[in-house]
Amino acid sequence: MESTKQFKNNNVDLISNIDPLDKNRALIEDLWESVLREECPDDQANRLIQLKELSYSNQLEEYSSKTFKNEMVNIVNSMDLAESISAARAFSLYFQLVNILEQRVEEDRYIQSFTNQNVQKSQDNLDPFAPALARQNAPVTFKELFFRLRRLNVPPGKLEELLQEMDIRLVFTAHPTEIVRHTIRHKQTRVANLLQKIQVEKFLTVEDIKSLKIQLKEEIRLWWRTDELHQFKPSVIDEVDYALHYFQQVLFDAMPQLRGRISSALTENYPDVQMPTESFCTFGSWVGSDRDGNPSVTPEITWRTACYQRQLMLERYIKATSNLRDQLSVSMQWSQVSSSLLESLETDRVKFPEIYEARATRYRSEPYRLKLSYILEKLRLTHERNNLLAEGGWKLSLERDSDNN
């Protein structure tokens, strides 16, 4: 297999010259092989690694593809059921790790496209009628879009009218066969984060890199020992939880960034155009409410789904408000405070005397922190009320409907 390994090494070296991120493929493969050798019997690990090596060999024109295919078939046929399952899991893990690497490459290229000075300079001579994708495959940004519209003499009033009418609705859906455990998603995220840290190795010491590689290997080992799917039939509420995973992990933070990018691009190209005051992007979901042939989706489930969605949002609001209170340490001694804020604090003091007693002394010269303390209390009470609705609200709703009848 010496020629195979040489092909693999040459291939990795060639890709590394194209993009530095891809050199981590060799690291991932070494760690994957190391985990297999430690977790599987020697003969089984050897067969799995040989299968991977043969897949590289099959790409060499100097060898007969038929010979290698026959050798791969012989290895597969020699496996019993248990080893076949292990082989499927091993290559599933391998391809997921490679997929994480490829996503890192694409993310890096996407980020680089925004920081490429040549793209910025080329805007001065940009033909507004030319297809955007003709420009070196650079992504179409809001900045470029509004620049092109300005070059096309689109009136500010017309653009503002279009923005005010903009209505985007993203709808979540899910299917039991598509469910991936949160545990696996979290492991994927940790692997991606560790690879990102290793990528900036020129800023790390040898010991730092060694520590990161050990952590990465342990994540792969734990991933290998973890069930990919739940060993029970997921409930509808489980599906709701899985569907909202990306809203919790990505969209909640991404939507303000999206609005900020549009606003910044407008300021540069259409300074007089105002952003929509209302949210132009809203969300919907089929999960937990679609009764088209799913007997498990009952009115009670839909009620619990709505309460669960509200719970997730309230928890994110509570966390964000708490973080904001930590940041806004503005003192009245060094900055002016609006009279409306001071008036609202007086109103809050009457409504929440216990918060005033607990926080007023500590935040006596920090009105923003005091205000946010009141907001946190309102959110906490709303969260508490939502929990009560989730537990007993459905029964109360039934009793109310019965009384009305």
C-alpha positions in Angstrom: 0.0 0.0 0.0 3.1 2.3 -0.2 1.9 3.8 -3.5 -1.5 4.4 -2.1 -0.1 6.3 0.9 2.2 8.3 -1.5 -0.9 9.2 -3.6 -2.7 10.2 -0.4 0.2 12.4 0.8 0.7 14.0 -2.6 -3.0 14.7 -2.9 -3.1 16.3 0.5 0.0 18.4 -0.2 -1.5 19.5 -3.5 -4.7 20.6 -1.9 -2.8 22.3 1.0 -1.1 24.5 -1.6 -4.6 25.6 -2.8 -6.1 26.2 0.6 -4.4 26.0 4.0 -7.5 24.7 5.7 -7.4 21.4 3.8 -4.2 20.4 5.4 -6.3 19.5 8.4 -7.7 16.6 6.4 -4.5 14.6 7.1 -4.9 15.4 10.8 -8.5 14.2 10.8 -7.6 11.0 9.0 -4.8 10.3 11.4 -7.0 10.8 14.4 -9.8 8.8 12.9 -7.4 5.9 12.2 -5.9 6.2 15.7 -9.4 6.0 17.3 -10.3 2.9 15.3 -7.1 1.2 16.3 -7.8 1.9 20.0 -11.6 1.1 19.9 -11.7 -1.9 17.5 -9.9 -5.2 17.4 -6.7 -5.1 15.5 -7.9 -7.1 12.5 -11.1 -5.2 12.2 -9.3 -1.8 12.4 -6.9 -2.9 9.8 -9.7 -3.9 7.4 -11.5 -0.6 7.8 -8.3 1.4 7.3 -7.4 -0.7 4.3 -10.9 0.0 2.8 -10.2 3.7 3.0 -6.7 3.3 1.5 -8.2 1.3 -1.4 -10.6 4.1 -2.1 -7.6 6.3 -2.6 -5.8 3.6 -4.7 -8.9 3.3 -6.9 -8.2 6.9 -8.1 -4.8 6.0 -9.5 -4.8 5.5 -13.3 -1.7 3.3 -13.2 -3.6 0.6 -11.3 -6.4 -1.5 -12.6 -9.7 -0.2 -11.0 -11.2 -3.7 -11.4 -8.4 -5.2 -9.2 -9.0 -2.7 -6.4 -12.8 -3.1 -6.6 -12.5 -6.8 -6.3 -10.2 -6.4 -3.3 -12.7 -4.1 -1.6 -15.5 -6.5 -2.3 -13.6 -9.3 -0.8 -12.9 -7.3 2.4 -16.6 -6.4 2.7 -17.7 -10.0 2.1 -15.4 -11.2 4.8 -17.3 -9.1 7.4 -20.0 -10.5 9.6 -23.1 -8.4 10.5 -21.6 -6.8 13.6 -18.4 -5.8 11.8 -20.5 -4.5 8.8 -22.4 -2.2 11.2 -19.1 -1.0 12.7 -17.8 -0.3 9.2 -20.9 1.7 8.3 -20.5 3.7 11.5 -16.8 4.2 11.0 -17.2 5.7 7.5 -20.3 7.7 8.5 -18.1 9.3 11.2 -15.3 9.8 8.7 -17.4 11.5 6.1 -19.1 13.7 8.7 -15.6 14.8 9.8 -14.6 15.6 6.3 -17.8 17.4 5.7 -17.0 19.7 8.7 -13.6 20.4 7.1 -15.3 21.3 3.8 -17.7 23.6 5.5 -14.8 25.3 7.2 -13.1 25.8 3.8 -16.3 27.3 2.3 -16.8 29.6 5.3 -13.2 30.8 5.0 -13.5 31.5 1.3 -16.8 33.3 1.9 -15.2 35.5 4.6 -12.2 36.2 2.4 -14.4 37.3 -0.5 -15.7 40.2 1.8 -12.2 41.2 2.8 -10.7 41.0 -0.8 -9.6 44.6 -1.6 -9.7 43.9 -5.3 -13.5 43.4 -5.1 -13.8 46.7 -3.3 -11.7 48.5 -5.9 -13.6 47.0 -8.8 -16.8 48.7 -7.6 -15.6 52.0 -9.1 -15.8 50.5 -12.6 -18.7 48.1 -11.9 -21.2 47.8 -14.8 -24.6 47.9 -13.1 -26.1 45.9 -16.0 -23.5 43.1 -15.8 -24.5 39.8 -14.0 -23.2 39.9 -10.4 -21.9 36.4 -10.6 -19.5 37.4 -13.5 -17.3 39.1 -11.0 -14.8 36.4 -9.9 -17.6 34.4 -8.2 -17.8 36.9 -5.4 -21.0 36.8 -3.3 -23.6 39.5 -3.8 -23.6 41.7 -0.7 -26.2 44.2 0.4 -23.5 46.9 -0.1 -23.1 45.8 -3.7 -26.8 45.5 -4.3 -27.5 49.0 -3.1 -24.5 50.4 -5.0 -25.8 48.8 -8.3 -29.3 50.2 -7.6 -27.8 53.7 -7.1 -25.9 53.4 -10.3 -29.1 52.4 -12.0 -30.7 55.7 -10.6 -33.3 53.9 -8.6 -35.0 56.7 -6.6 -34.5 56.6 -2.8 -38.3 56.9 -2.3 -38.9 53.8 -4.5 -36.2 51.8 -2.6 -37.7 52.8 0.7 -41.2 51.8 -0.5 -39.8 48.3 -1.6 -38.1 47.9 1.8 -41.2 48.8 3.7 -43.2 46.2 1.7 -40.6 43.5 2.1 -42.0 40.4 3.8 -40.0 37.3 4.3 -41.4 34.3 6.2 -39.2 31.3 7.0 -41.1 28.2 7.9 -39.6 25.3 10.0 -40.5 21.7 9.2 -39.3 18.4 10.4 -39.6 14.7 9.8 -38.7 11.9 12.3 -36.3 10.3 9.8 -34.3 13.6 9.7 -33.8 13.9 13.4 -30.2 14.2 14.5 -29.5 14.1 18.3 -28.5 17.4 19.9 -25.6 15.4 21.4 -24.2 14.7 17.9 -24.8 18.3 16.8 -22.9 19.6 19.8 -20.0 17.2 19.1 -20.0 18.5 15.5 -19.8 22.0 16.7 -17.0 21.2 19.2 -15.0 19.5 16.5 -15.4 22.5 14.1 -14.4 24.9 16.9 -11.3 22.9 17.7 -10.3 22.7 14.0 -10.8 26.5 13.8 -8.4 27.0 16.8 -5.8 24.7 15.3 -6.1 26.6 12.0 -4.4 29.6 13.6 -1.5 27.5 14.8 1.0 30.3 14.0 -0.3 32.1 17.1 -0.1 29.0 19.3 2.7 27.3 21.1 3.7 23.7 20.4 2.0 22.7 23.7 -1.2 24.5 22.8 -1.4 22.6 19.5 -0.7 19.3 21.2 -3.5 20.0 23.7 -6.0 20.9 21.0 -5.2 17.7 19.1 -5.7 15.7 22.2 -9.1 17.4 22.8 -10.0 16.8 19.1 -9.1 13.1 19.4 -11.2 12.7 22.5 -14.2 14.3 20.8 -13.9 11.9 17.9 -13.5 9.0 20.4 -16.7 10.0 22.3 -18.5 10.5 19.0 -17.6 7.0 18.0 -19.0 5.6 21.2 -22.2 7.7 20.9 -25.5 6.5 19.3 -26.3 8.6 16.2 -30.0 8.3 16.8 -32.2 8.0 19.8 -33.1 4.5 20.9 -36.8 5.5 21.3 -39.5 6.9 19.1 -39.4 10.7 19.2 -42.5 12.5 20.4 -44.0 15.5 18.5 -42.5 17.8 21.2 -39.1 16.2 20.5 -39.5 17.1 16.9 -40.4 20.7 17.9 -37.2 20.8 19.9 -35.1 19.5 17.1 -36.7 21.9 14.5 -36.0 24.9 16.7 -32.3 23.9 17.3 -31.0 26.2 14.6 -33.2 29.0 15.7 -31.7 28.8 19.1 -28.1 28.3 17.9 -28.0 30.5 14.8 -31.0 32.6 13.8 -31.6 34.4 17.1 -28.2 36.1 16.8 -28.1 36.2 13.0 -31.2 38.2 12.5 -29.9 41.4 14.2 -26.7 41.0 12.2 -28.7 40.8 9.0 -30.6 44.0 9.9 -27.3 45.7 10.8 -25.7 44.8 7.5 -28.7 46.1 5.5 -28.7 49.3 7.6 -25.0 49.8 7.1 -25.2 49.3 3.3 -28.1 51.7 3.1 -26.2 54.4 5.1 -23.3 54.2 2.6 -25.4 54.2 -0.6 -28.8 55.6 0.3 -28.3 57.7 3.5 -31.8 59.1 3.4 -33.6 55.7 3.2 -35.0 54.4 6.4 -35.0 50.8 7.4 -38.5 49.2 8.0 -39.6 49.9 11.6 -41.3 46.5 11.8 -39.6 43.1 11.4 -39.4 42.2 7.7 -38.5 38.6 8.5 -40.8 36.4 10.5 -41.0 32.7 11.3 -43.5 30.0 11.2 -43.6 26.3 11.9 -45.5 23.2 10.8 -44.0 21.2 13.6 -46.5 20.5 16.5 -49.4 22.0 14.6 -49.7 20.2 11.3 -52.6 17.7 11.6 -52.4 16.4 8.1 -52.4 12.7 8.7 -50.5 12.7 12.0 -52.8 11.5 14.8 -50.1 12.4 17.4 -50.7 16.1 16.8 -53.6 17.0 19.0 -54.9 20.4 20.1 -53.1 19.8 23.5 -49.8 19.1 21.6 -50.3 22.3 19.6 -50.9 24.2 22.9 -47.7 22.8 24.5 -45.8 23.5 21.3 -46.8 27.2 21.4 -45.8 27.3 25.1 -42.5 25.7 24.4 -41.7 28.1 21.6 -42.5 31.0 23.9 -40.3 29.5 26.6 -37.3 29.3 24.2 -37.7 32.9 23.2 -38.1 34.1 26.8 -35.0 32.3 27.9 -33.0 33.9 25.1 -34.4 37.3 26.0 -33.6 36.8 29.7 -30.0 35.8 28.8 -29.6 38.8 26.4 -31.0 41.3 28.9 -28.8 39.9 31.7 -25.8 40.3 29.4 -26.8 43.8 28.5 -27.2 44.8 32.2 -23.6 43.6 32.7 -22.4 45.9 29.9 -24.4 49.1 30.5 -22.5 50.4 33.5 -23.2 54.0 32.5 -23.1 56.3 35.5 -25.2 59.4 35.9 -22.0 61.1 37.2 -20.4 61.0 33.8 -23.2 61.1 31.3 -26.6 62.6 30.9 -29.8 60.5 31.3 -33.1 61.3 29.6 -36.0 62.5 31.7 -38.2 59.8 30.2 -35.9 57.1 31.6 -36.0 58.6 35.1 -39.8 58.9 34.9 -40.1 55.2 33.9 -37.9 54.2 36.8 -40.3 55.9 39.2 -43.2 54.0 37.6 -41.3 50.7 37.9 -40.5 51.4 41.5 -44.2 51.5 42.3 -44.9 48.3 40.4 -41.9 46.3 41.7 -41.0 47.6 45.1 -39.1 44.4 45.9 -36.7 44.9 43.0 -36.3 48.5 44.0 -35.3 47.5 47.5 -32.9 44.8 46.2 -31.2 46.9 43.5 -31.7 50.6 44.1 -28.8 51.0 46.5 -26.4 49.0 44.2 -27.5 50.8 41.1 -28.3 54.2 42.5 -26.0 56.0 40.0 -26.5 53.4 37.2 -30.0 54.0 35.9 -29.7 51.7 32.8 -28.8 48.7 35.0 -31.7 49.5 37.3 -34.1 49.7 34.4 -32.8 46.4 33.0 -33.4 44.8 36.4 -37.0 45.8 36.2 -37.2 44.4 32.6 -35.6 41.1 33.8 -38.2 40.8 36.5 -41.0 41.3 33.9 -39.4 38.6 31.7 -39.1 36.3 34.7 -42.7 36.7 35.6 -43.8 36.1 32.0 -41.6 33.0 31.9 -43.2 31.7 35.1 -46.7 32.4 33.7 -45.8 30.5 30.5 -44.7 27.5 32.6 -48.1 27.5 34.4 -49.9 27.7 31.0 -47.9 24.8 29.7 -48.7 22.7 32.7 -52.4 23.5 33.3 -53.4 26.0 30.6 -54.8 23.4 28.3 -57.1 22.0 30.9 -58.2 25.5 31.9 -58.9 26.2 28.3 -61.1 23.1 28.0 -63.0 24.0 31.2 -63.6 27.5 29.9 -64.9 26.2 26.5 -67.2 23.8 28.4 -68.6 26.6 30.6 -69.2 28.7 27.5 -71.2 25.9 25.9 
